[in-house]
Amino acid sequence: MDKEKQKKTSQDQRGRGKRQTAASGDRGNDGAAVERYRTMLKEAAKQAEAAGNMDLGSGPDSDWAKIFSTGETAGKLLYGSFSNEELLDLLRARTGELGHVPAQKEVFWVYRNYLRLRFDKWPYALKKAGLSTKAGKGGMTVEKMQERSRRYDELMDIVRTRAKELGRPPHMFELAEIQGELKGWFTTWAEVLDAAGIDRTWQRKETLYKVRDLNENERQLLDRLEKMARRLNRAPLRSEVPDEMRKTLTRRFGTWRNTLYQIGLEPVSKLSPFGNTYLNRGKEQQKKHKDVLENSIYKLVDPDEETQAMLAEVREIARRLGRAPLKSELPSRTYSVLIKKCSTYRNLLHQVDLEPLSKSQAVQVQVKLREQNKGRGNPAGKTRPQDQKS
């Protein structure tokens, strides 16, 4: 018996030595190291499956934990090598193996930890993988999921068909018959439309057409509309047009977007028009979809020479920087004049077909700017007042 124990101890020590060598070696060759770690991880998962224990080797002092945990150098490298889709594919594959959506305890602890770290919570990971959040042996079977997937496709077809009939994105109340079912997949109506592909690209492609045989009254109404746009320096909102005039135009041209298209304009667009339209009407955050300029983007109509010159200046700054500029990177007067005309910095950039930097990108740029300012004798690394605005 003692000999058997000694033999097992010797084997464990040899295995530990191999794992430690793998974790510490190949530091200058990350690609080869990642492949080695992935192979080791697959073997570890197989051993855990064979042992019927998905937590096998998860203890802080275990050899596997010293390699695979994200607190270790090797673990960080391995975790970072997995794309979102690869991690989600692991969930889908496990679902196929089990015949139902896996509970956390049914997934090898390393993959489980990576999924939770990447997607925050287990239900979020399941949703991202297109799986039901009803997990475990009593949860949703593969057959039910396949049926659910078929129904999802049917619902998206219903949304797309209704959009095509209307010539615009449908409002939630116009598809009330499927609203309850959609709550199983989505939280807001904006998410539904996005999943169905009903976005700005769809609207430009599917809903715009020129009407040629105009009568005199229709020409006059379009002329009035164009004059309103010049006065406002943007496309008019529906609510800014007299009711009878608007109804006449939309009857003739189908939609407000297509009405504006007749005079070469695009409508004012909200960044997320249905972002506050919740499928669960009980939500306190429920807000009515409004025809307002708040959180909207639009193109300026017939900007004057000064405005055109300033926009050209913004475009040149962006070209030189190789990215959208921060507010602090624009001349003060240029920023001041343009922000009054465009209302928001996002809309200012929209005039030159740019998107603002993400928060993380902006922070990185601001750090570099502060370092440059310090080097130029500005120890505080101060930014201009407009940079304090959101």
VEXSEDREN-704689 format. One record per residue (C-alpha): x, z, y. Coordinates in steps of 0.5 Angstrom, whole numbers, padded with zeros to 4 digits, always signed. Example, Ala and Ser with C-alpha at 12.3 -4.5 7.8 and 13.67 -1.06 7.14 Angstrom:
<recs>
+0025+0016-0009;+0027+0014-0002;
</recs>
This chain:
<recs>
+0000+0000+0000;+0006+0002+0005;+0009-0005+0003;+0003-0009+0005;+0002-0005+0012;+0010-0006+0013;+0008-0014+0011;+0002-0014+0016;+0006-0011+0022;+0012-0015+0021;+0007-0021+0021;+0003-0018+0027;+0010-0017+0031;+0012-0025+0030;+0005-0027+0032;+0006-0023+0038;+0013-0025+0040;+0010-0033+0039;+0005-0031+0044;+0009-0028+0049;+0014-0033+0049;+0009-0038+0050;+0006-0034+0056;+0013-0034+0059;+0016-0040+0058;+0015-0047+0061;+0014-0045+0068;+0017-0051+0070;+0013-0055+0066;+0005-0053+0067;+0002-0059+0064;+0005-0058+0057;+0004-0050+0058;-0003-0051+0059;-0004-0056+0053;-0001-0050+0049;-0005-0045+0052;-0011-0049+0051;-0009-0050+0043;-0008-0043+0043;-0015-0041+0046;-0019-0046+0041;-0015-0042+0035;-0017-0036+0038;-0024-0038+0039;-0024-0040+0032;-0022-0034+0029;-0027-0030+0033;-0032-0034+0030;-0030-0033+0023;-0029-0026+0024;-0037-0025+0027;-0034-0022+0033;-0034-0026+0040;-0030-0020+0043;-0024-0020+0038;-0018-0019+0042;-0021-0017+0049;-0018-0010+0049;-0013-0010+0055;-0007-0009+0051;-0008-0014+0046;-0004-0020+0046;-0009-0025+0047;-0011-0021+0053;-0004-0022+0056;-0005-0029+0056;-0012-0031+0057;-0014-0026+0062;-0014-0029+0069;-0010-0023+0072;-0004-0026+0068;+0000-0032+0070;-0002-0036+0064;-0009-0034+0065;-0009-0036+0072;-0006-0043+0070;-0011-0044+0064;-0017-0042+0068;-0015-0047+0074;-0014-0052+0069;-0022-0052+0067;-0026-0057+0071;-0033-0054+0072;-0036-0060+0068;-0031-0058+0062;-0034-0050+0062;-0041-0053+0062;-0040-0057+0056;-0037-0051+0053;-0044-0048+0054;-0048-0054+0052;-0043-0055+0045;-0045-0047+0044;-0052-0049+0045;-0052-0054+0039;-0048-0050+0035;-0053-0044+0035;-0059-0048+0036;-0061-0044+0042;-0059-0042+0049;-0053-0037+0048;-0053-0030+0050;-0046-0028+0053;-0045-0024+0047;-0045-0031+0043;-0040-0034+0047;-0032-0032+0046;-0030-0027+0051;-0025-0032+0054;-0030-0037+0056;-0035-0032+0058;-0031-0029+0063;-0028-0036+0066;-0036-0038+0066;-0038-0032+0070;-0032-0032+0074;-0033-0040+0076;-0041-0039+0077;-0042-0032+0079;-0047-0030+0074;-0049-0032+0067;-0056-0035+0069;-0053-0039+0074;-0048-0042+0069;-0054-0044+0064;-0058-0047+0070;-0052-0051+0072;-0051-0053+0065;-0058-0056+0065;-0060-0050+0060;-0066-0045+0060;-0064-0038+0062;-0068-0035+0056;-0062-0034+0052;-0061-0031+0045;-0064-0032+0039;-0071-0030+0042;-0069-0035+0047;-0070-0043+0048;-0069-0047+0042;-0065-0054+0042;-0072-0057+0040;-0075-0054+0046;-0070-0056+0051;-0070-0063+0049;-0078-0063+0050;-0076-0059+0057;-0071-0064+0059;-0076-0070+0057;-0081-0067+0062;-0076-0066+0067;-0075-0073+0067;-0082-0074+0067;-0083-0070+0073;-0077-0073+0077;-0081-0080+0076;-0087-0077+0079;-0084-0075+0085;-0080-0082+0086;-0086-0086+0085;-0090-0082+0090;-0084-0083+0095;-0085-0090+0094;-0092-0090+0095;-0092-0086+0101;-0085-0090+0104;-0082-0083+0105;-0080-0077+0102;-0087-0073+0100;-0089-0067+0102;-0090-0061+0097;-0097-0061+0098;-0098-0068+0097;-0095-0066+0090;-0099-0060+0089;-0101-0061+0082;-0093-0061+0079;-0091-0055+0084;-0092-0050+0079;-0088-0053+0074;-0082-0055+0078;-0081-0048+0080;-0078-0047+0073;-0072-0052+0075;-0072-0051+0083;-0073-0046+0089;-0074-0050+0095;-0077-0057+0096;-0071-0060+0099;-0068-0059+0092;-0073-0063+0088;-0072-0069+0093;-0065-0068+0092;-0065-0068+0085;-0070-0074+0085;-0065-0078+0089;-0070-0078+0095;-0065-0078+0101;-0063-0082+0107;-0059-0087+0103;-0066-0088+0099;-0070-0088+0105;-0065-0094+0108;-0066-0098+0102;-0073-0097+0100;-0077-0096+0106;-0074-0101+0112;-0077-0108+0113;-0078-0112+0119;-0085-0114+0121;-0085-0121+0124;-0092-0123+0126;-0093-0118+0132;-0099-0119+0136;-0099-0117+0144;-0101-0110+0143;-0096-0108+0138;-0090-0111+0142;-0092-0107+0148;-0093-0101+0144;-0086-0102+0141;-0083-0104+0148;-0086-0097+0151;-0083-0093+0145;-0076-0097+0147;-0077-0094+0154;-0078-0087+0152;-0072-0087+0147;-0068-0089+0153;-0071-0084+0158;-0070-0079+0152;-0063-0082+0150;-0065-0081+0143;-0071-0083+0138;-0077-0080+0140;-0080-0075+0136;-0087-0076+0133;-0090-0071+0137;-0087-0073+0143;-0091-0080+0142;-0099-0080+0144;-0103-0079+0138;-0107-0086+0139;-0100-0090+0140;-0097-0087+0134;-0103-0088+0129;-0103-0095+0131;-0096-0096+0130;-0095-0093+0123;-0101-0096+0121;-0098-0103+0122;-0091-0101+0120;-0092-0096+0115;-0088-0090+0117;-0085-0087+0123;-0078-0089+0120;-0080-0096+0119;-0083-0096+0126;-0077-0094+0130;-0073-0099+0125;-0077-0105+0129;-0073-0103+0135;-0066-0102+0132;-0067-0094+0132;-0067-0088+0127;-0071-0082+0127;-0068-0075+0129;-0066-0072+0122;-0066-0065+0120;-0060-0063+0116;-0065-0060+0111;-0072-0062+0112;-0075-0058+0107;-0070-0053+0106;-0074-0047+0108;-0080-0050+0104;-0080-0045+0098;-0084-0047+0091;-0086-0040+0091;-0091-0039+0096;-0090-0032+0096;-0083-0032+0099;-0082-0028+0106;-0078-0034+0108;-0083-0039+0107;-0083-0043+0114;-0087-0049+0116;-0084-0056+0116;-0083-0058+0123;-0082-0064+0127;-0077-0061+0132;-0070-0062+0134;-0067-0055+0131;-0062-0057+0126;-0062-0064+0127;-0058-0070+0128;-0059-0076+0132;-0056-0082+0135;-0056-0083+0143;-0059-0089+0145;-0056-0093+0151;-0050-0088+0153;-0047-0089+0159;-0040-0091+0160;-0037-0084+0161;-0041-0082+0155;-0038-0088+0151;-0031-0087+0154;-0031-0080+0152;-0034-0081+0145;-0028-0086+0144;-0023-0081+0146;-0026-0076+0140;-0026-0082+0135;-0018-0083+0137;-0017-0076+0137;-0020-0076+0130;-0016-0082+0128;-0009-0079+0130;-0011-0072+0126;-0013-0076+0120;-0019-0071+0120;-0025-0069+0124;-0023-0065+0130;-0024-0058+0132;-0028-0056+0138;-0021-0053+0141;-0018-0060+0140;-0022-0064+0145;-0021-0064+0152;-0025-0058+0155;-0029-0063+0160;-0030-0068+0154;-0033-0062+0150;-0037-0060+0156;-0040-0066+0157;-0042-0069+0150;-0045-0062+0148;-0050-0062+0153;-0052-0069+0151;-0051-0068+0143;-0054-0061+0143;-0049-0059+0137;-0042-0060+0135;-0045-0063+0129;-0049-0068+0132;-0043-0069+0137;-0039-0071+0131;-0045-0075+0128;-0044-0080+0134;-0037-0082+0131;-0040-0082+0124;-0036-0076+0123;-0038-0069+0119;-0035-0063+0121;-0030-0059+0117;-0032-0054+0112;-0031-0047+0114;-0025-0046+0109;-0022-0053+0112;-0023-0050+0119;-0020-0043+0118;-0013-0047+0115;-0013-0051+0121;-0014-0045+0126;-0008-0042+0122;-0004-0047+0123;-0006-0048+0131;-0005-0041+0132;+0002-0041+0129;+0004-0047+0134;+0001-0044+0140;+0006-0038+0138;+0011-0042+0138;+0010-0045+0145;+0010-0038+0148;+0002-0036+0147;+0003-0030+0143;-0004-0029+0142;-0005-0035+0139;-0012-0036+0143;-0017-0041+0143;-0021-0044+0148;-0028-0040+0149;-0032-0046+0145;-0029-0044+0139;-0032-0038+0139;-0039-0041+0138;-0042-0043+0131;
</recs>
